[in-house]
Amino acid sequence: MTLDGSTPRPGEVLPFRRRGRRRMVRRHPVLRWARPMSMAVAIVAAPTLAGWWLLASPTFEIAEAELRSSRVESVVSAALAVPEAASDTRPRVSAEWVERALEPLHGENLWRLDLRRAEEILRRHPWIASVAVSRRAPSTLVVRAVERREAALWRRPEALFYVDRDGRPISPWRPDDGAIDLPIVSTPAVRLEVAPNDAPLADALAVLEEIAAADAEWLVQVSEIEVLGGDDYRLHSRRLPFPVLVRAGEIGPKHRRLRELLPQLSGRWDIAAIDLRFARRIIVQPATDSPRES
């Protein structure tokens, strides 16, 4: 049947309508690859240009250093109950010192700088225990420093030196530091040239820990501890008008016995020294040969 409803005759070709079809247009190969190539160039070029800008722009030249510091909590002051006033709580590492130390790095690119180089410079400060340096755009080095904490003063012929908990000298005490209420460690003359990590200083501080375990109040009053050699020490205390000789590892029991007997001994003798180093004995060295009259 034809479109108008009639029956076609034999051999007649029927007209029909074809569906519409888009005409294929062949583009030039250059145009075909232009868009992908431009996208690829943009992907590669953008980071390259950004990197060049970060590494070459004057915007990122180092111009300042910012200090954020804290102090190491002293084992002696924490575990031994030494009051905070016994040490100087002022920061030892100043922002001005950090700025001067890192001044040679000013003008260098912030992103090119090896931060380990800056940290190595800062570790030259005797009070810095640890340090970490980070970047803050556009031109700042952020310094996070942890300061060492003094535990005692070491008496040397030329000066007093601050000593940390590990017995390592830090720096000389200076008159403008003011009065520092820390125990003084005196070493024998033959040991004056001890190395920074030599045992006598650390051992003397361990004796202070032992004293604290026996009597924290007595520790606060200790003004000087003399290293006599071996495990023997002489203690000077503001609590007692005479020195006390002790042996490391035996202070606790002897101190308790001394505390019980001290009222009787002080009431009878003018005491020059008390020796707690001997087993089952407390030796009293009187200032005079005769006891006080009752």
Backbone torsions as a table, in degrees:
resi	resn	phi	psi	omega
1	MET	NA	137.1	-179.2
2	THR	-84.0	178.7	-177.3
3	LEU	-64.7	-28.7	-179.2
4	ASP	-90.6	7.2	175.7
5	GLY	93.5	-4.2	179.9
6	SER	-84.8	161.6	179.8
7	THR	-89.1	127.2	-178.3
8	PRO	-68.9	150.0	177.7
9	ARG	-83.3	157.5	-179.9
10	PRO	-62.3	132.6	178.3
11	GLY	85.3	-1.9	-179.8
12	GLU	-81.7	136.5	178.2
13	VAL	-90.9	122.9	-178.3
14	LEU	-84.7	135.0	174.9
15	PRO	-73.8	145.2	176.2
16	PHE	-141.5	161.0	-176.9
17	ARG	-107.5	126.1	177.7
18	ARG	-87.5	146.7	174.9
19	ARG	-67.2	148.8	-179.9
20	GLY	-67.4	142.7	-179.0
21	ARG	-138.0	134.4	179.9
22	ARG	-67.2	145.5	178.7
23	ARG	-85.9	124.2	-179.7
24	MET	-72.4	125.9	179.5
25	VAL	-110.8	121.8	179.0
26	ARG	-84.8	121.5	178.0
27	ARG	-91.1	158.8	177.8
28	HIS	-66.1	141.0	-179.4
29	PRO	-54.1	-34.8	179.8
30	VAL	-63.6	-43.6	179.7
31	LEU	-67.6	-33.2	-178.8
32	ARG	-64.6	-35.8	-177.7
33	TRP	-97.8	-1.8	-175.4
34	ALA	-63.9	-46.1	-176.6
35	ARG	-66.9	-49.2	177.4
36	PRO	-59.9	-38.5	-179.7
37	MET	-65.6	-41.7	-179.9
38	SER	-65.0	-37.2	177.6
39	MET	-66.7	-39.4	179.0
40	ALA	-65.4	-41.9	178.7
41	VAL	-63.0	-40.2	179.9
42	ALA	-64.7	-39.6	-179.4
43	ILE	-65.4	-38.2	-179.2
44	VAL	-81.4	-42.1	-172.7
45	ALA	-73.4	-36.7	-176.2
46	ALA	-60.5	-50.2	177.4
47	PRO	-64.0	-35.3	179.5
48	THR	-63.1	-46.6	178.9
49	LEU	-65.1	-39.3	178.3
50	ALA	-64.3	-42.4	177.6
51	GLY	-63.0	-41.9	177.9
52	TRP	-61.6	-39.6	-179.6
53	TRP	-66.3	-41.5	179.7
54	LEU	-65.1	-37.1	-173.5
55	LEU	-91.6	-12.9	-175.6
56	ALA	-123.1	-14.4	-175.8
57	SER	-74.2	137.2	175.3
58	PRO	-61.5	-16.2	179.8
59	THR	-58.5	-31.8	-174.6
60	PHE	-103.5	23.6	173.0
61	GLU	-77.4	132.1	-176.8
62	ILE	-61.8	128.9	-177.5
63	ALA	-123.9	-19.5	-176.8
64	GLU	-158.4	165.6	175.5
65	ALA	-129.9	137.4	-179.3
66	GLU	-113.4	127.1	-175.9
67	LEU	-100.2	131.4	170.6
68	ARG	-128.6	106.9	-172.1
69	SER	-121.2	158.6	173.4
70	SER	-147.0	166.1	-177.0
71	ARG	-108.6	143.7	175.3
72	VAL	-66.9	130.5	177.2
73	GLU	-70.5	122.1	-177.1
74	SER	-71.6	130.8	176.1
75	VAL	-62.8	-36.5	-179.8
76	VAL	-64.8	-44.5	-177.0
77	SER	-75.5	-27.6	-178.5
78	ALA	-86.4	-57.5	-175.8
79	ALA	-73.6	-28.9	-175.6
80	LEU	-97.1	3.4	174.7
81	ALA	61.8	29.8	172.7
82	VAL	-71.7	130.1	-178.0
83	PRO	-63.2	154.2	-178.0
84	GLU	-59.8	-29.3	-178.8
85	ALA	-68.3	-12.8	-178.4
86	ALA	-72.1	-13.6	177.6
87	SER	-133.2	160.0	-179.0
88	ASP	-78.3	118.6	-177.2
89	THR	-90.4	0.6	177.8
90	ARG	-67.8	145.3	177.7
91	PRO	-63.9	137.4	-179.4
92	ARG	-89.8	-24.3	-179.4
93	VAL	-105.4	112.6	-176.6
94	SER	-92.2	155.7	176.1
95	ALA	-63.1	-32.9	179.0
96	GLU	-64.8	-40.8	179.1
97	TRP	-64.9	-43.7	179.4
98	VAL	-60.0	-42.8	-179.3
99	GLU	-63.5	-41.8	179.0
100	ARG	-67.5	-40.5	-177.9
101	ALA	-64.3	-36.3	-177.2
102	LEU	-95.3	4.5	-179.5
103	GLU	-58.2	-36.4	177.3
104	PRO	-59.9	-18.2	-180.0
105	LEU	-88.7	-9.4	179.8
106	HIS	-61.3	137.3	-179.5
107	GLY	95.4	-17.5	176.3
108	GLU	-77.7	156.2	-179.2
109	ASN	-70.6	133.6	-176.0
110	LEU	-60.7	-37.9	-174.5
111	TRP	-85.9	-21.3	178.2
112	ARG	-83.5	-21.9	-173.6
113	LEU	-65.6	132.5	171.9
114	ASP	-79.0	111.8	-175.0
115	LEU	-63.1	-25.3	177.5
116	ARG	-63.9	-28.7	177.5
117	ARG	-66.2	-43.1	177.7
118	ALA	-66.2	-40.2	179.7
119	GLU	-65.5	-36.7	178.2
120	GLU	-64.1	-38.8	177.6
121	ILE	-62.9	-43.6	-175.2
122	LEU	-71.9	-27.1	-179.9
123	ARG	-68.5	-8.9	177.2
124	ARG	-69.5	-19.3	178.9
125	HIS	-70.5	127.0	-174.0
126	PRO	-64.8	-21.4	-176.6
127	TRP	-92.0	-5.0	-178.4
128	ILE	-85.5	120.5	177.6
129	ALA	-85.4	-43.0	176.9
130	SER	-152.9	154.5	-177.3
131	VAL	-149.2	146.1	175.1
132	ALA	-137.3	134.8	-178.6
133	VAL	-117.1	134.3	177.2
134	SER	-130.2	168.7	-178.9
135	ARG	-100.9	144.3	169.9
136	ARG	-137.2	114.0	-177.3
137	ALA	-63.8	146.8	8.5
138	PRO	-95.6	-15.7	-168.6
139	SER	-151.5	29.7	-172.9
140	THR	-123.0	137.1	169.2
141	LEU	-98.9	126.2	178.9
142	VAL	-100.3	120.5	-175.7
143	VAL	-107.1	122.0	174.5
144	ARG	-111.4	109.0	-175.2
145	ALA	-116.9	138.9	173.2
146	VAL	-109.4	122.7	-175.6
147	GLU	-88.1	150.6	172.7
148	ARG	-73.2	155.1	-178.2
149	ARG	-117.2	128.7	-179.4
150	GLU	-74.1	141.8	178.8
151	ALA	-116.9	-22.4	-178.8
152	ALA	-163.9	174.8	173.2
153	LEU	-114.8	136.4	179.8
154	TRP	-103.9	123.5	-178.1
155	ARG	-82.8	118.7	174.2
156	ARG	-117.5	159.6	179.6
157	PRO	-57.9	-35.7	-174.9
158	GLU	-90.3	-22.9	-176.2
159	ALA	-173.9	169.9	169.0
160	LEU	-92.2	139.1	-179.8
161	PHE	-118.2	136.4	170.6
162	TYR	-67.4	141.2	179.7
163	VAL	-128.2	136.9	177.6
164	ASP	-87.6	-178.9	-174.2
165	ARG	-61.4	-27.6	-179.3
166	ASP	-85.8	4.7	179.4
167	GLY	80.1	19.4	-179.7
168	ARG	-98.2	125.0	176.5
169	PRO	-60.4	143.9	-179.0
170	ILE	-106.1	-66.4	-179.3
171	SER	-160.7	163.2	179.5
172	PRO	-67.9	147.4	169.9
173	TRP	-74.8	138.5	-179.6
174	ARG	-117.2	148.2	-179.4
175	PRO	-56.1	-33.7	-179.0
176	ASP	-74.8	-2.7	172.6
177	ASP	-72.7	-17.0	-179.0
178	GLY	80.2	-171.5	-179.1
179	ALA	-75.8	127.0	178.9
180	ILE	-118.6	117.7	-176.8
181	ASP	-89.3	76.0	178.1
182	LEU	-124.9	148.5	175.8
183	PRO	-66.1	144.5	179.3
184	ILE	-99.1	133.8	176.4
185	VAL	-103.8	122.9	177.4
186	SER	-110.8	129.2	179.0
187	THR	-106.5	155.0	178.9
188	PRO	-59.6	155.8	-178.9
189	ALA	-59.4	-33.1	-178.4
190	VAL	-72.0	-12.4	-178.6
191	ARG	-113.8	20.7	-176.9
192	LEU	-65.4	-29.1	-177.0
193	GLU	-96.6	45.9	-179.7
194	VAL	-71.8	150.4	177.0
195	ALA	-72.3	161.3	-177.4
196	PRO	-55.6	-31.2	-177.9
197	ASN	-108.3	23.6	-177.7
198	ASP	-67.8	150.6	-172.0
199	ALA	-67.8	-36.6	-173.1
200	PRO	-52.8	-39.7	-179.5
201	LEU	-67.4	-46.4	179.4
202	ALA	-64.7	-38.5	179.0
203	ASP	-65.6	-37.5	178.1
204	ALA	-64.1	-38.6	177.5
205	LEU	-69.4	-31.2	175.5
206	ALA	-65.4	-33.2	176.2
207	VAL	-65.1	-36.9	176.7
208	LEU	-62.5	-37.7	176.3
209	GLU	-63.3	-40.2	179.8
210	GLU	-65.5	-38.5	177.2
211	ILE	-63.2	-42.6	-179.4
212	ALA	-60.9	-39.0	179.0
213	ALA	-66.1	-31.4	-179.8
214	ALA	-81.6	-41.4	-175.8
215	ASP	-163.4	97.7	-177.3
216	ALA	-62.8	-32.9	179.8
217	GLU	-66.6	-37.5	177.4
218	TRP	-64.3	-39.4	179.3
219	LEU	-57.9	-43.1	-179.2
220	VAL	-59.6	-30.7	-176.3
221	GLN	-88.1	-8.2	-179.6
222	VAL	-68.1	123.1	-179.5
223	SER	-101.1	-28.7	-178.8
224	GLU	-154.7	143.7	174.1
225	ILE	-127.2	120.1	-178.8
226	GLU	-97.4	131.4	175.7
227	VAL	-85.7	113.7	-177.1
228	LEU	-92.9	-16.0	-176.7
229	GLY	117.9	146.3	-176.6
230	GLY	64.8	-128.8	178.5
231	ASP	-106.8	15.7	-174.3
232	ASP	-98.8	140.3	-178.4
233	TYR	-142.3	151.5	174.2
234	ARG	-114.5	123.7	-177.2
235	LEU	-103.5	133.9	172.4
236	HIS	-112.7	129.9	-175.0
237	SER	-134.4	142.7	174.4
238	ARG	-71.7	-13.9	179.2
239	ARG	-77.6	-31.0	-178.5
240	LEU	-119.9	141.4	-179.4
241	PRO	-81.2	6.9	-178.3
242	PHE	-140.0	156.9	178.2
243	PRO	-78.1	158.6	178.6
244	VAL	-125.9	126.9	177.9
245	LEU	-92.5	130.6	-176.2
246	VAL	-133.1	164.6	175.5
247	ARG	-123.1	131.4	-177.9
248	ALA	-57.4	137.6	179.7
249	GLY	90.0	-7.9	-176.7
250	GLU	-127.3	16.3	-171.2
251	ILE	-76.3	-41.2	-173.9
252	GLY	-55.6	-61.7	-178.4
253	PRO	-61.2	-40.3	-179.0
254	LYS	-66.3	-37.4	-179.2
255	HIS	-66.0	-40.5	179.3
256	ARG	-62.7	-40.4	178.6
257	ARG	-67.8	-40.0	178.2
258	LEU	-61.9	-41.4	-179.1
259	ARG	-61.7	-33.7	178.4
260	GLU	-71.8	-38.4	-174.0
261	LEU	-90.1	-16.6	-171.5
262	LEU	-58.3	-40.9	177.9
263	PRO	-59.6	-39.1	179.3
264	GLN	-69.5	-42.6	-178.3
265	LEU	-66.4	-43.4	-178.6
266	SER	-67.9	-31.5	179.6
267	GLY	-74.1	-20.7	-176.1
268	ARG	-103.3	-33.2	-173.7
269	TRP	-125.8	151.4	163.0
270	ASP	-86.4	107.9	-168.7
271	ILE	-89.4	132.4	175.3
272	ALA	-93.9	-33.3	179.3
273	ALA	-168.4	157.1	175.0
274	ILE	-127.4	135.0	-177.2
275	ASP	-112.8	117.9	-179.5
276	LEU	-106.6	18.5	-171.6
277	ARG	-87.5	-8.0	-172.8
278	PHE	-105.1	146.5	-177.4
279	ALA	-67.0	132.1	174.5
280	ARG	60.0	17.6	179.6
281	ARG	-139.9	144.8	168.7
282	ILE	-120.0	114.4	-175.7
283	ILE	-95.1	125.4	179.8
284	VAL	-106.8	124.1	175.1
285	GLN	-100.1	107.6	-177.0
286	PRO	-76.3	151.9	176.8
287	ALA	-75.2	-25.9	178.1
288	THR	-129.0	163.4	-178.3
289	ASP	-77.8	-18.2	-175.5
290	SER	-116.1	144.5	178.5
291	PRO	-72.0	164.2	177.0
292	ARG	-66.4	149.0	175.2
293	GLU	-76.2	134.7	179.3
294	SER	-80.6	NA	NA
